[in-house]
Amino acid sequence: MKKLLENSKCELYISLMYEFINRFKNSPEFEPHLDSLFGCQDWKEMCEIDNKEEKKSFLNKLYKKKLKESGAEQVVHFELYKGNRHVYTIFFATKHIKGSDSMKASIWKVVPEGDFKFKGGKDKDLLMSQDMHDFTSLQNCIQERFSTGQWITSKTVQDFVASDETDYHSSQVKKHGLKPLEEKGFLTIGQLPPGKKRRAGTYPPQILFRITAE
């Protein structure tokens, strides 16, 4: 992985099979393979964790950490479920924030219907679906990051959302993030540049605004 990531245009798409790792974690003959997979022996800490979800979360965080140490600038991951059964976890490692944003946009676009569903890698309670209408989690992410009293632009927020720090993509920011926050009174528009006008509900690049938590 590290050798591949030395290429500036490299992107890695990886399926991490947690269920098999968990099943064979205590088999001595399997240990060298896990050492090789993670590039360390830190995975052994999972053996001391009883809760299944916490154990899986620990391995996901470790694998993401190791991919970044190997040269990835952005690492996003999602979990695919069939019903309540975890099938596998998808990791996407890239050298550029645009790659992270594009992958997340693709995941949202092809979110399966029926028995299959995706869980976000950052928000364990986020179940992605094509008819999803509640973007409260996105608004909360924006508030937590930017309720500092500073004046910012829409691009600043979009760059944050595009990164691997959220499960959302930049095209969702204005409609599902900024507009609802303004309607709820958490976003205040600053003074417009001379000669500039703004249509309600829009956030052009030259507009400065401030976000509050209350």
Rosetta constraint file for C-alpha pairs under 8 A:
AtomPair CA 1 CA 5 HARMONIC 6.16 0.50
AtomPair CA 1 CA 67 HARMONIC 7.59 0.50
AtomPair CA 1 CA 70 HARMONIC 6.96 0.50
AtomPair CA 2 CA 6 HARMONIC 6.52 0.50
AtomPair CA 2 CA 67 HARMONIC 7.70 0.50
AtomPair CA 2 CA 70 HARMONIC 4.60 0.50
AtomPair CA 2 CA 71 HARMONIC 6.37 0.50
AtomPair CA 3 CA 7 HARMONIC 7.82 0.50
AtomPair CA 4 CA 10 HARMONIC 6.57 0.50
AtomPair CA 5 CA 10 HARMONIC 5.68 0.50
AtomPair CA 5 CA 11 HARMONIC 7.43 0.50
AtomPair CA 5 CA 70 HARMONIC 6.96 0.50
AtomPair CA 5 CA 71 HARMONIC 5.62 0.50
AtomPair CA 5 CA 72 HARMONIC 6.50 0.50
AtomPair CA 5 CA 95 HARMONIC 7.84 0.50
AtomPair CA 6 CA 10 HARMONIC 7.63 0.50
AtomPair CA 6 CA 71 HARMONIC 6.83 0.50
AtomPair CA 8 CA 95 HARMONIC 6.42 0.50
AtomPair CA 9 CA 94 HARMONIC 7.91 0.50
AtomPair CA 9 CA 95 HARMONIC 6.79 0.50
AtomPair CA 10 CA 94 HARMONIC 6.56 0.50
AtomPair CA 10 CA 95 HARMONIC 6.96 0.50
AtomPair CA 11 CA 92 HARMONIC 7.24 0.50
AtomPair CA 11 CA 93 HARMONIC 5.64 0.50
AtomPair CA 11 CA 94 HARMONIC 4.61 0.50
AtomPair CA 11 CA 95 HARMONIC 7.05 0.50
AtomPair CA 12 CA 91 HARMONIC 7.81 0.50
AtomPair CA 12 CA 92 HARMONIC 5.60 0.50
AtomPair CA 12 CA 93 HARMONIC 5.00 0.50
AtomPair CA 12 CA 94 HARMONIC 6.55 0.50
AtomPair CA 13 CA 90 HARMONIC 7.18 0.50
AtomPair CA 13 CA 91 HARMONIC 5.87 0.50
AtomPair CA 13 CA 92 HARMONIC 4.68 0.50
AtomPair CA 13 CA 93 HARMONIC 6.65 0.50
AtomPair CA 14 CA 90 HARMONIC 5.72 0.50
AtomPair CA 14 CA 91 HARMONIC 4.98 0.50
AtomPair CA 14 CA 92 HARMONIC 6.30 0.50
AtomPair CA 15 CA 88 HARMONIC 6.49 0.50
AtomPair CA 15 CA 89 HARMONIC 5.70 0.50
AtomPair CA 15 CA 90 HARMONIC 4.74 0.50
AtomPair CA 15 CA 91 HARMONIC 6.29 0.50
AtomPair CA 16 CA 88 HARMONIC 6.16 0.50
AtomPair CA 16 CA 89 HARMONIC 5.22 0.50
AtomPair CA 16 CA 90 HARMONIC 6.33 0.50
AtomPair CA 16 CA 91 HARMONIC 7.29 0.50
AtomPair CA 17 CA 21 HARMONIC 6.57 0.50
AtomPair CA 17 CA 87 HARMONIC 7.78 0.50
AtomPair CA 17 CA 88 HARMONIC 5.30 0.50
AtomPair CA 17 CA 89 HARMONIC 6.61 0.50
AtomPair CA 18 CA 22 HARMONIC 6.06 0.50
AtomPair CA 18 CA 56 HARMONIC 6.94 0.50
AtomPair CA 18 CA 88 HARMONIC 6.66 0.50
AtomPair CA 18 CA 89 HARMONIC 7.34 0.50
AtomPair CA 19 CA 23 HARMONIC 6.13 0.50
AtomPair CA 19 CA 88 HARMONIC 7.86 0.50
AtomPair CA 20 CA 24 HARMONIC 6.28 0.50
AtomPair CA 21 CA 25 HARMONIC 5.71 0.50
AtomPair CA 21 CA 34 HARMONIC 7.83 0.50
AtomPair CA 24 CA 30 HARMONIC 6.54 0.50
AtomPair CA 25 CA 30 HARMONIC 6.88 0.50
AtomPair CA 25 CA 31 HARMONIC 7.00 0.50
AtomPair CA 25 CA 44 HARMONIC 7.91 0.50
AtomPair CA 25 CA 47 HARMONIC 7.43 0.50
AtomPair CA 26 CA 30 HARMONIC 7.70 0.50
AtomPair CA 26 CA 31 HARMONIC 7.73 0.50
AtomPair CA 26 CA 47 HARMONIC 7.86 0.50
AtomPair CA 27 CA 31 HARMONIC 6.76 0.50
AtomPair CA 30 CA 34 HARMONIC 6.65 0.50
AtomPair CA 31 CA 35 HARMONIC 6.15 0.50
AtomPair CA 32 CA 36 HARMONIC 6.16 0.50
AtomPair CA 33 CA 37 HARMONIC 6.10 0.50
AtomPair CA 34 CA 38 HARMONIC 6.12 0.50
AtomPair CA 34 CA 39 HARMONIC 7.97 0.50
AtomPair CA 34 CA 41 HARMONIC 7.72 0.50
AtomPair CA 34 CA 43 HARMONIC 7.51 0.50
AtomPair CA 35 CA 39 HARMONIC 5.47 0.50
AtomPair CA 35 CA 40 HARMONIC 5.18 0.50
AtomPair CA 35 CA 41 HARMONIC 5.40 0.50
AtomPair CA 35 CA 43 HARMONIC 7.78 0.50
AtomPair CA 36 CA 40 HARMONIC 7.08 0.50
AtomPair CA 38 CA 42 HARMONIC 7.94 0.50
AtomPair CA 38 CA 43 HARMONIC 7.18 0.50
AtomPair CA 38 CA 62 HARMONIC 7.76 0.50
AtomPair CA 38 CA 63 HARMONIC 6.33 0.50
AtomPair CA 38 CA 66 HARMONIC 6.79 0.50
AtomPair CA 39 CA 66 HARMONIC 7.38 0.50
AtomPair CA 42 CA 62 HARMONIC 7.89 0.50
AtomPair CA 43 CA 59 HARMONIC 6.66 0.50
AtomPair CA 43 CA 62 HARMONIC 7.46 0.50
AtomPair CA 44 CA 48 HARMONIC 7.84 0.50
AtomPair CA 45 CA 49 HARMONIC 7.25 0.50
AtomPair CA 46 CA 55 HARMONIC 5.54 0.50
AtomPair CA 46 CA 58 HARMONIC 6.86 0.50
AtomPair CA 46 CA 59 HARMONIC 7.18 0.50
AtomPair CA 49 CA 54 HARMONIC 7.10 0.50
AtomPair CA 49 CA 55 HARMONIC 5.70 0.50
AtomPair CA 50 CA 54 HARMONIC 7.86 0.50
AtomPair CA 50 CA 55 HARMONIC 7.12 0.50
AtomPair CA 51 CA 55 HARMONIC 6.07 0.50
AtomPair CA 52 CA 56 HARMONIC 6.23 0.50
AtomPair CA 53 CA 57 HARMONIC 6.06 0.50
AtomPair CA 54 CA 58 HARMONIC 6.07 0.50
AtomPair CA 55 CA 59 HARMONIC 6.51 0.50
AtomPair CA 56 CA 60 HARMONIC 6.22 0.50
AtomPair CA 57 CA 61 HARMONIC 6.17 0.50
AtomPair CA 58 CA 62 HARMONIC 6.18 0.50
AtomPair CA 59 CA 63 HARMONIC 6.07 0.50
AtomPair CA 60 CA 64 HARMONIC 6.16 0.50
AtomPair CA 61 CA 65 HARMONIC 6.08 0.50
AtomPair CA 62 CA 66 HARMONIC 6.21 0.50
AtomPair CA 63 CA 67 HARMONIC 6.21 0.50
AtomPair CA 64 CA 68 HARMONIC 6.33 0.50
AtomPair CA 64 CA 75 HARMONIC 6.29 0.50
AtomPair CA 64 CA 91 HARMONIC 7.95 0.50
AtomPair CA 65 CA 69 HARMONIC 6.22 0.50
AtomPair CA 66 CA 70 HARMONIC 6.12 0.50
AtomPair CA 67 CA 71 HARMONIC 6.62 0.50
AtomPair CA 67 CA 72 HARMONIC 5.80 0.50
AtomPair CA 67 CA 75 HARMONIC 7.40 0.50
AtomPair CA 67 CA 93 HARMONIC 7.15 0.50
AtomPair CA 68 CA 72 HARMONIC 4.51 0.50
AtomPair CA 68 CA 73 HARMONIC 6.16 0.50
AtomPair CA 68 CA 74 HARMONIC 7.28 0.50
AtomPair CA 68 CA 75 HARMONIC 7.20 0.50
AtomPair CA 71 CA 95 HARMONIC 7.62 0.50
AtomPair CA 72 CA 93 HARMONIC 5.70 0.50
AtomPair CA 72 CA 94 HARMONIC 5.46 0.50
AtomPair CA 72 CA 95 HARMONIC 5.32 0.50
AtomPair CA 73 CA 93 HARMONIC 7.47 0.50
AtomPair CA 73 CA 94 HARMONIC 6.06 0.50
AtomPair CA 73 CA 95 HARMONIC 4.70 0.50
AtomPair CA 73 CA 96 HARMONIC 6.26 0.50
AtomPair CA 73 CA 97 HARMONIC 7.59 0.50
AtomPair CA 74 CA 93 HARMONIC 5.79 0.50
AtomPair CA 74 CA 94 HARMONIC 5.34 0.50
AtomPair CA 74 CA 95 HARMONIC 6.20 0.50
AtomPair CA 74 CA 96 HARMONIC 6.53 0.50
AtomPair CA 74 CA 97 HARMONIC 6.33 0.50
AtomPair CA 74 CA 99 HARMONIC 7.98 0.50
AtomPair CA 74 CA 100 HARMONIC 6.21 0.50
AtomPair CA 74 CA 163 HARMONIC 6.89 0.50
AtomPair CA 74 CA 164 HARMONIC 5.74 0.50
AtomPair CA 75 CA 91 HARMONIC 6.83 0.50
AtomPair CA 75 CA 92 HARMONIC 5.57 0.50
AtomPair CA 75 CA 93 HARMONIC 4.46 0.50
AtomPair CA 75 CA 94 HARMONIC 6.49 0.50
AtomPair CA 75 CA 100 HARMONIC 7.08 0.50
AtomPair CA 75 CA 164 HARMONIC 5.84 0.50
AtomPair CA 76 CA 91 HARMONIC 5.85 0.50
AtomPair CA 76 CA 92 HARMONIC 5.34 0.50
AtomPair CA 76 CA 93 HARMONIC 6.70 0.50
AtomPair CA 76 CA 100 HARMONIC 6.61 0.50
AtomPair CA 76 CA 104 HARMONIC 7.84 0.50
AtomPair CA 76 CA 121 HARMONIC 7.03 0.50
AtomPair CA 76 CA 164 HARMONIC 5.27 0.50
AtomPair CA 76 CA 167 HARMONIC 7.88 0.50
AtomPair CA 77 CA 89 HARMONIC 6.84 0.50
AtomPair CA 77 CA 90 HARMONIC 5.26 0.50
AtomPair CA 77 CA 91 HARMONIC 4.34 0.50
AtomPair CA 77 CA 92 HARMONIC 6.14 0.50
AtomPair CA 77 CA 120 HARMONIC 7.25 0.50
AtomPair CA 77 CA 121 HARMONIC 5.15 0.50
AtomPair CA 78 CA 89 HARMONIC 5.76 0.50
AtomPair CA 78 CA 90 HARMONIC 5.32 0.50
AtomPair CA 78 CA 91 HARMONIC 6.86 0.50
AtomPair CA 78 CA 118 HARMONIC 6.48 0.50
AtomPair CA 78 CA 119 HARMONIC 5.73 0.50
AtomPair CA 78 CA 120 HARMONIC 5.10 0.50
AtomPair CA 78 CA 121 HARMONIC 4.88 0.50
AtomPair CA 79 CA 86 HARMONIC 7.25 0.50
AtomPair CA 79 CA 87 HARMONIC 7.63 0.50
AtomPair CA 79 CA 88 HARMONIC 6.05 0.50
AtomPair CA 79 CA 89 HARMONIC 4.37 0.50
AtomPair CA 79 CA 90 HARMONIC 6.22 0.50
AtomPair CA 79 CA 118 HARMONIC 5.54 0.50
AtomPair CA 79 CA 119 HARMONIC 5.02 0.50
AtomPair CA 79 CA 120 HARMONIC 6.66 0.50
AtomPair CA 79 CA 121 HARMONIC 6.90 0.50
AtomPair CA 80 CA 86 HARMONIC 6.26 0.50
AtomPair CA 80 CA 87 HARMONIC 5.65 0.50
AtomPair CA 80 CA 88 HARMONIC 5.65 0.50
AtomPair CA 80 CA 89 HARMONIC 6.18 0.50
AtomPair CA 80 CA 90 HARMONIC 7.68 0.50
AtomPair CA 80 CA 116 HARMONIC 7.04 0.50
AtomPair CA 80 CA 117 HARMONIC 5.90 0.50
AtomPair CA 80 CA 118 HARMONIC 4.73 0.50
AtomPair CA 80 CA 119 HARMONIC 6.52 0.50
AtomPair CA 81 CA 85 HARMONIC 5.44 0.50
AtomPair CA 81 CA 86 HARMONIC 4.51 0.50
AtomPair CA 81 CA 87 HARMONIC 5.33 0.50
AtomPair CA 81 CA 88 HARMONIC 7.42 0.50
AtomPair CA 81 CA 115 HARMONIC 7.93 0.50
AtomPair CA 81 CA 116 HARMONIC 5.54 0.50
AtomPair CA 81 CA 117 HARMONIC 5.27 0.50
AtomPair CA 81 CA 118 HARMONIC 6.21 0.50
AtomPair CA 81 CA 119 HARMONIC 7.65 0.50
AtomPair CA 82 CA 86 HARMONIC 6.55 0.50
AtomPair CA 82 CA 87 HARMONIC 6.63 0.50
AtomPair CA 82 CA 115 HARMONIC 5.23 0.50
AtomPair CA 82 CA 116 HARMONIC 4.44 0.50
AtomPair CA 82 CA 117 HARMONIC 6.51 0.50
AtomPair CA 83 CA 115 HARMONIC 5.03 0.50
AtomPair CA 83 CA 116 HARMONIC 6.18 0.50
AtomPair CA 83 CA 117 HARMONIC 7.53 0.50
AtomPair CA 92 CA 100 HARMONIC 7.67 0.50
AtomPair CA 92 CA 103 HARMONIC 7.63 0.50
AtomPair CA 93 CA 100 HARMONIC 7.78 0.50
AtomPair CA 94 CA 99 HARMONIC 5.97 0.50
AtomPair CA 94 CA 100 HARMONIC 6.73 0.50
AtomPair CA 95 CA 99 HARMONIC 7.43 0.50
AtomPair CA 96 CA 100 HARMONIC 6.90 0.50
AtomPair CA 97 CA 101 HARMONIC 6.25 0.50
AtomPair CA 97 CA 159 HARMONIC 7.91 0.50
AtomPair CA 97 CA 162 HARMONIC 6.60 0.50
AtomPair CA 97 CA 163 HARMONIC 5.64 0.50
AtomPair CA 97 CA 164 HARMONIC 7.94 0.50
AtomPair CA 98 CA 102 HARMONIC 6.01 0.50
AtomPair CA 98 CA 162 HARMONIC 7.26 0.50
AtomPair CA 99 CA 103 HARMONIC 6.09 0.50
AtomPair CA 100 CA 104 HARMONIC 6.32 0.50
AtomPair CA 100 CA 162 HARMONIC 6.49 0.50
AtomPair CA 100 CA 163 HARMONIC 6.01 0.50
AtomPair CA 100 CA 164 HARMONIC 6.41 0.50
AtomPair CA 101 CA 105 HARMONIC 6.18 0.50
AtomPair CA 101 CA 162 HARMONIC 4.53 0.50
AtomPair CA 101 CA 163 HARMONIC 6.42 0.50
AtomPair CA 101 CA 169 HARMONIC 5.34 0.50
AtomPair CA 101 CA 170 HARMONIC 6.69 0.50
AtomPair CA 102 CA 106 HARMONIC 6.14 0.50
AtomPair CA 102 CA 169 HARMONIC 7.57 0.50
AtomPair CA 103 CA 107 HARMONIC 6.23 0.50
AtomPair CA 104 CA 108 HARMONIC 6.26 0.50
AtomPair CA 104 CA 167 HARMONIC 6.95 0.50
AtomPair CA 104 CA 168 HARMONIC 6.43 0.50
AtomPair CA 104 CA 169 HARMONIC 5.78 0.50
AtomPair CA 105 CA 109 HARMONIC 6.16 0.50
AtomPair CA 105 CA 168 HARMONIC 7.54 0.50
AtomPair CA 105 CA 169 HARMONIC 5.61 0.50
AtomPair CA 105 CA 171 HARMONIC 7.98 0.50
AtomPair CA 106 CA 110 HARMONIC 6.28 0.50
AtomPair CA 107 CA 111 HARMONIC 5.90 0.50
AtomPair CA 108 CA 128 HARMONIC 7.09 0.50
AtomPair CA 108 CA 129 HARMONIC 7.71 0.50
AtomPair CA 108 CA 130 HARMONIC 7.49 0.50
AtomPair CA 109 CA 130 HARMONIC 7.64 0.50
AtomPair CA 111 CA 117 HARMONIC 6.83 0.50
AtomPair CA 111 CA 118 HARMONIC 6.75 0.50
AtomPair CA 111 CA 128 HARMONIC 6.67 0.50
AtomPair CA 111 CA 129 HARMONIC 5.85 0.50
AtomPair CA 111 CA 130 HARMONIC 6.18 0.50
AtomPair CA 112 CA 116 HARMONIC 5.61 0.50
AtomPair CA 112 CA 117 HARMONIC 5.93 0.50
AtomPair CA 112 CA 118 HARMONIC 7.71 0.50
AtomPair CA 112 CA 129 HARMONIC 7.19 0.50
AtomPair CA 112 CA 130 HARMONIC 7.68 0.50
AtomPair CA 113 CA 117 HARMONIC 6.84 0.50
AtomPair CA 113 CA 129 HARMONIC 7.06 0.50
AtomPair CA 113 CA 130 HARMONIC 7.37 0.50
AtomPair CA 117 CA 127 HARMONIC 6.83 0.50
AtomPair CA 117 CA 128 HARMONIC 6.56 0.50
AtomPair CA 117 CA 129 HARMONIC 6.90 0.50
AtomPair CA 118 CA 127 HARMONIC 5.87 0.50
AtomPair CA 118 CA 128 HARMONIC 5.39 0.50
AtomPair CA 118 CA 129 HARMONIC 7.57 0.50
AtomPair CA 119 CA 123 HARMONIC 7.83 0.50
AtomPair CA 119 CA 124 HARMONIC 6.62 0.50
AtomPair CA 119 CA 125 HARMONIC 7.40 0.50
AtomPair CA 119 CA 126 HARMONIC 5.67 0.50
AtomPair CA 119 CA 127 HARMONIC 4.82 0.50
AtomPair CA 119 CA 128 HARMONIC 6.19 0.50
AtomPair CA 120 CA 124 HARMONIC 6.07 0.50
AtomPair CA 120 CA 125 HARMONIC 7.60 0.50
AtomPair CA 120 CA 126 HARMONIC 5.46 0.50
AtomPair CA 120 CA 127 HARMONIC 6.71 0.50
AtomPair CA 120 CA 128 HARMONIC 7.30 0.50
AtomPair CA 120 CA 167 HARMONIC 5.63 0.50
AtomPair CA 121 CA 167 HARMONIC 6.60 0.50
AtomPair CA 122 CA 165 HARMONIC 7.08 0.50
AtomPair CA 122 CA 166 HARMONIC 6.04 0.50
AtomPair CA 122 CA 167 HARMONIC 6.03 0.50
AtomPair CA 123 CA 166 HARMONIC 7.89 0.50
AtomPair CA 123 CA 167 HARMONIC 7.14 0.50
AtomPair CA 126 CA 137 HARMONIC 7.93 0.50
AtomPair CA 128 CA 132 HARMONIC 6.79 0.50
AtomPair CA 135 CA 139 HARMONIC 6.56 0.50
AtomPair CA 135 CA 176 HARMONIC 6.12 0.50
AtomPair CA 135 CA 177 HARMONIC 7.32 0.50
AtomPair CA 136 CA 140 HARMONIC 6.09 0.50
AtomPair CA 137 CA 141 HARMONIC 6.19 0.50
AtomPair CA 138 CA 142 HARMONIC 6.40 0.50
AtomPair CA 138 CA 168 HARMONIC 7.09 0.50
AtomPair CA 138 CA 176 HARMONIC 7.54 0.50
AtomPair CA 138 CA 177 HARMONIC 6.17 0.50
AtomPair CA 139 CA 143 HARMONIC 6.20 0.50
AtomPair CA 139 CA 176 HARMONIC 7.53 0.50
AtomPair CA 139 CA 177 HARMONIC 5.00 0.50
AtomPair CA 139 CA 178 HARMONIC 7.47 0.50
AtomPair CA 139 CA 180 HARMONIC 7.83 0.50
AtomPair CA 139 CA 181 HARMONIC 6.82 0.50
AtomPair CA 140 CA 144 HARMONIC 6.02 0.50
AtomPair CA 141 CA 145 HARMONIC 6.23 0.50
AtomPair CA 141 CA 166 HARMONIC 7.55 0.50
AtomPair CA 142 CA 146 HARMONIC 5.96 0.50
AtomPair CA 142 CA 147 HARMONIC 7.91 0.50
AtomPair CA 142 CA 157 HARMONIC 7.17 0.50
AtomPair CA 142 CA 161 HARMONIC 7.99 0.50
AtomPair CA 142 CA 177 HARMONIC 7.42 0.50
AtomPair CA 143 CA 147 HARMONIC 5.26 0.50
AtomPair CA 143 CA 211 HARMONIC 6.53 0.50
AtomPair CA 143 CA 212 HARMONIC 6.63 0.50
AtomPair CA 143 CA 213 HARMONIC 5.84 0.50
AtomPair CA 144 CA 213 HARMONIC 7.30 0.50
AtomPair CA 146 CA 150 HARMONIC 7.67 0.50
AtomPair CA 146 CA 211 HARMONIC 6.17 0.50
AtomPair CA 146 CA 212 HARMONIC 7.63 0.50
AtomPair CA 147 CA 210 HARMONIC 7.50 0.50
AtomPair CA 147 CA 211 HARMONIC 4.97 0.50
AtomPair CA 147 CA 212 HARMONIC 4.51 0.50
AtomPair CA 147 CA 213 HARMONIC 5.59 0.50
AtomPair CA 148 CA 211 HARMONIC 7.40 0.50
AtomPair CA 148 CA 212 HARMONIC 7.16 0.50
AtomPair CA 149 CA 210 HARMONIC 6.15 0.50
AtomPair CA 149 CA 211 HARMONIC 6.71 0.50
AtomPair CA 149 CA 212 HARMONIC 6.79 0.50
AtomPair CA 150 CA 210 HARMONIC 6.06 0.50
AtomPair CA 150 CA 211 HARMONIC 7.89 0.50
AtomPair CA 151 CA 190 HARMONIC 7.77 0.50
AtomPair CA 151 CA 208 HARMONIC 5.77 0.50
AtomPair CA 151 CA 209 HARMONIC 5.29 0.50
AtomPair CA 151 CA 210 HARMONIC 4.92 0.50
AtomPair CA 152 CA 156 HARMONIC 6.46 0.50
AtomPair CA 152 CA 157 HARMONIC 7.88 0.50
AtomPair CA 152 CA 208 HARMONIC 5.37 0.50
AtomPair CA 152 CA 209 HARMONIC 5.56 0.50
AtomPair CA 152 CA 210 HARMONIC 6.31 0.50
AtomPair CA 153 CA 157 HARMONIC 6.91 0.50
AtomPair CA 153 CA 203 HARMONIC 7.98 0.50
AtomPair CA 153 CA 205 HARMONIC 6.29 0.50
AtomPair CA 153 CA 206 HARMONIC 7.20 0.50
AtomPair CA 153 CA 207 HARMONIC 6.21 0.50
AtomPair CA 153 CA 208 HARMONIC 5.10 0.50
AtomPair CA 153 CA 209 HARMONIC 6.42 0.50
AtomPair CA 154 CA 158 HARMONIC 6.12 0.50
AtomPair CA 154 CA 174 HARMONIC 7.72 0.50
AtomPair CA 154 CA 203 HARMONIC 6.19 0.50
AtomPair CA 154 CA 204 HARMONIC 7.12 0.50
AtomPair CA 154 CA 205 HARMONIC 6.21 0.50
AtomPair CA 154 CA 207 HARMONIC 7.72 0.50
AtomPair CA 154 CA 208 HARMONIC 7.87 0.50
AtomPair CA 155 CA 159 HARMONIC 5.99 0.50
AtomPair CA 155 CA 205 HARMONIC 6.68 0.50
AtomPair CA 156 CA 160 HARMONIC 6.49 0.50
AtomPair CA 157 CA 161 HARMONIC 6.25 0.50
AtomPair CA 157 CA 173 HARMONIC 7.42 0.50
AtomPair CA 158 CA 162 HARMONIC 5.92 0.50
AtomPair CA 158 CA 169 HARMONIC 7.81 0.50
AtomPair CA 158 CA 170 HARMONIC 4.82 0.50
AtomPair CA 158 CA 171 HARMONIC 7.81 0.50
AtomPair CA 158 CA 173 HARMONIC 6.24 0.50
AtomPair CA 159 CA 163 HARMONIC 6.37 0.50
AtomPair CA 159 CA 170 HARMONIC 7.02 0.50
AtomPair CA 160 CA 165 HARMONIC 7.10 0.50
AtomPair CA 160 CA 166 HARMONIC 7.76 0.50
AtomPair CA 161 CA 165 HARMONIC 6.94 0.50
AtomPair CA 161 CA 166 HARMONIC 5.65 0.50
AtomPair CA 161 CA 167 HARMONIC 7.76 0.50
AtomPair CA 161 CA 168 HARMONIC 6.06 0.50
AtomPair CA 161 CA 169 HARMONIC 5.75 0.50
AtomPair CA 161 CA 170 HARMONIC 5.64 0.50
AtomPair CA 161 CA 173 HARMONIC 7.38 0.50
AtomPair CA 162 CA 166 HARMONIC 7.31 0.50
AtomPair CA 162 CA 168 HARMONIC 6.90 0.50
AtomPair CA 162 CA 169 HARMONIC 4.94 0.50
AtomPair CA 162 CA 170 HARMONIC 5.04 0.50
AtomPair CA 168 CA 172 HARMONIC 7.05 0.50
AtomPair CA 169 CA 173 HARMONIC 7.35 0.50
AtomPair CA 172 CA 176 HARMONIC 5.56 0.50
AtomPair CA 172 CA 177 HARMONIC 6.89 0.50
AtomPair CA 173 CA 177 HARMONIC 4.73 0.50
AtomPair CA 173 CA 178 HARMONIC 6.17 0.50
AtomPair CA 174 CA 178 HARMONIC 4.85 0.50
AtomPair CA 174 CA 179 HARMONIC 5.88 0.50
AtomPair CA 174 CA 202 HARMONIC 7.43 0.50
AtomPair CA 174 CA 203 HARMONIC 7.09 0.50
AtomPair CA 175 CA 179 HARMONIC 5.58 0.50
AtomPair CA 175 CA 180 HARMONIC 7.43 0.50
AtomPair CA 176 CA 180 HARMONIC 6.35 0.50
AtomPair CA 177 CA 181 HARMONIC 6.28 0.50
AtomPair CA 178 CA 182 HARMONIC 6.17 0.50
AtomPair CA 178 CA 187 HARMONIC 7.30 0.50
AtomPair CA 179 CA 183 HARMONIC 6.23 0.50
AtomPair CA 179 CA 201 HARMONIC 5.69 0.50
AtomPair CA 179 CA 202 HARMONIC 7.69 0.50
AtomPair CA 180 CA 184 HARMONIC 6.13 0.50
AtomPair CA 181 CA 185 HARMONIC 6.26 0.50
AtomPair CA 181 CA 186 HARMONIC 5.10 0.50
AtomPair CA 181 CA 187 HARMONIC 5.59 0.50
AtomPair CA 182 CA 186 HARMONIC 5.51 0.50
AtomPair CA 182 CA 187 HARMONIC 4.37 0.50
AtomPair CA 182 CA 188 HARMONIC 6.70 0.50
AtomPair CA 183 CA 187 HARMONIC 7.87 0.50
AtomPair CA 186 CA 211 HARMONIC 5.61 0.50
AtomPair CA 186 CA 212 HARMONIC 5.11 0.50
AtomPair CA 186 CA 213 HARMONIC 6.55 0.50
AtomPair CA 186 CA 214 HARMONIC 6.56 0.50
AtomPair CA 187 CA 209 HARMONIC 6.68 0.50
AtomPair CA 187 CA 210 HARMONIC 5.65 0.50
AtomPair CA 187 CA 211 HARMONIC 4.56 0.50
AtomPair CA 187 CA 212 HARMONIC 6.48 0.50
AtomPair CA 188 CA 209 HARMONIC 5.45 0.50
AtomPair CA 188 CA 210 HARMONIC 5.21 0.50
AtomPair CA 188 CA 211 HARMONIC 6.50 0.50
AtomPair CA 189 CA 207 HARMONIC 7.45 0.50
AtomPair CA 189 CA 208 HARMONIC 6.26 0.50
AtomPair CA 189 CA 209 HARMONIC 4.34 0.50
AtomPair CA 189 CA 210 HARMONIC 6.56 0.50
AtomPair CA 190 CA 207 HARMONIC 7.30 0.50
AtomPair CA 190 CA 208 HARMONIC 5.43 0.50
AtomPair CA 190 CA 209 HARMONIC 5.19 0.50
AtomPair CA 190 CA 210 HARMONIC 7.32 0.50
AtomPair CA 191 CA 208 HARMONIC 7.53 0.50
AtomPair CA 192 CA 196 HARMONIC 6.11 0.50
AtomPair CA 192 CA 197 HARMONIC 7.10 0.50
AtomPair CA 192 CA 198 HARMONIC 8.00 0.50
AtomPair CA 192 CA 207 HARMONIC 6.44 0.50
AtomPair CA 192 CA 208 HARMONIC 7.64 0.50
AtomPair CA 193 CA 206 HARMONIC 7.57 0.50
AtomPair CA 193 CA 207 HARMONIC 7.78 0.50
AtomPair CA 198 CA 202 HARMONIC 6.97 0.50
AtomPair CA 198 CA 203 HARMONIC 7.90 0.50
AtomPair CA 198 CA 204 HARMONIC 7.99 0.50
AtomPair CA 203 CA 207 HARMONIC 6.24 0.50
